[in-house]
Amino acid sequence: MSRALKVLIADDSETDRIILRTIVQKEGHDVILAKNGKEAVSHFQQYKPDLILLDVLMPVMDGHEAARQIKRLLGDDLVPIIFLTSLQDADSLATCLEVGGDDFLSKPYNRVILKAKIMAFGRMRVMHEKLQAHNRQMLIEQQVAKTIFDNVAHSGCLTLDNIRFSLSPLSVFNGDTVLAERKPDGGIHLFLGDFTGHGLPAAIGAMPLAEIFYGMTAKGFSVDEVLREINSRLQSILPIGVFCCGCFVELNLFEKKARIWLGGLPDIVMYRSKTNEFETISSSNLPLGVLASHKFSPSIIELP
């Protein structure tokens, strides 16, 4: 047996209210009565019904305006509205749906049809509640996982005064990766990456990438060596079609030189403050994780 619902019935006709209340209560549901649209909105806020039976033509506030106000109050929640109407023309029925109604029931009321509609929308509401609960749980799990991910992927020196970056992800998890770490000789390694895809699958590869980047940089390995190890790891663990486009920069702050590797990303722009000039650097490498280790040979640009 389906669970009992709280059903709000709004109709200016006392006779119709009694008929509907009798039918709905016989099906085991609780009933809340309203005499007009304004009262229906007030009762909706007070009693939080699961389903609304709403007459179209009522004094004080008609059913159309009541439906609009209730839908605004609902936000992302679902409370089905079934319009009660003696109107039969297509335009009037279409208006009922346009203002926020989910269905309509023609007068005089058929008990079998009313029972079926209440059961159907009751099931829909239960499914919606389960979906919302699932989404809330998924967001909680994603936030926990993101905290762990951030602790691993963003544990370097991105907060240095001479580093500025901006990320605008479309989801909690994504394939955008920004890494920075100091080298033992005083230099800095920077990495900007973008994994194929979206969401959690795109972010999975960033974990081993960040682990290798930070670990090898802290031990003084060069950009060539770090890239080879990252490519080897990604090529062995990522499925076909998933790879990482990236830009790896090795800065020598004492000699004021840079070594840049660019694979799969659009052109990057370098600005020289002394000459006030911009230089464009194009990719000459495949993304990381595409080539097998013995075929991977990073082409690195030396910049004074």
Phi, psi and omega in degrees: 000136180288156183287154180290141180250155169267116185248122177267122178249120180241113181204136182280348179270120180296324180297314180294324179297318181295316180299311182295317180301318181297315181296313184293318181293327178295338177272004175089016182256156176273146186237138173238130185252143176221145185265344180204177183295321180297317178294327179295317179296318180297315179293326177299316179293325184280317190256347179052064182290163178268339183208147182233128171255114194234118177291146181282309186262107179218155177283173179068300175212126182283173184294327180298311181292323178298319179297318179300313182293321180294318180296323177294322180289331184292321185066238181270355179285163180239117169228104184299142177242121176252118180281138175257121186208149172261358179288143183237345183288150187299320183297319180294319179292322179295323179298322179302320180284324182294326183276358177126359178288151179256342180192176176217156181230123184276145174275148355289154188283136175258119186298320182296315180293317179299316179299317181296319181293319179297317179296318182295313181287333174296317177296320179298319180293320178298317178297321179295319179296319178295320179295318178296318179297320178297317180296320178297316179296321180295320179294321178298314180296322179295320180294320177297313180296323180294323178299316177296317179300314181296323179296330179273311188280338184239041183263008183270222186245040179295344182272003178300149183296334183265015177239127176231136177208160179217131177237137178231075183290151177271351181210170180302313176256144178199175183267008180282130183226127175231121184230147176208136180207145177282150173262158179300332181275005179099351178283181182224138170257134177234141178221130174240119184228159178216110178280150177294149178091187182222163175073203185301317180303324180287334183273342185301317182294339182291335181295303178295327178300312181295320180299315179293316182302308183291317183296313183285326178295316180297336180267359175091013179290152182280169179300322180300313184292320179295317180298317180299317181292319178297313180300317180298316181294312181295321182295332182273337185250335184276144176290163179299135180096351177249125182206178184234115170279140185201169174228123181245125181239129175249116183258128171257100187287338180279316179270355180055053177233162179219146173239128187234130172246132181228121182227108173086347180275160171298171180305143174254156183243130178248133180250127177259113185292328182293319182259355181058041182239154177250140176236139179257132179240127183259155180289137177232015182228154171285158178300162178287140178094002181267309184271147173293160186304317184287347178258350184276118179223095186295130175264115188244135180267131177264126180236129178284000000 
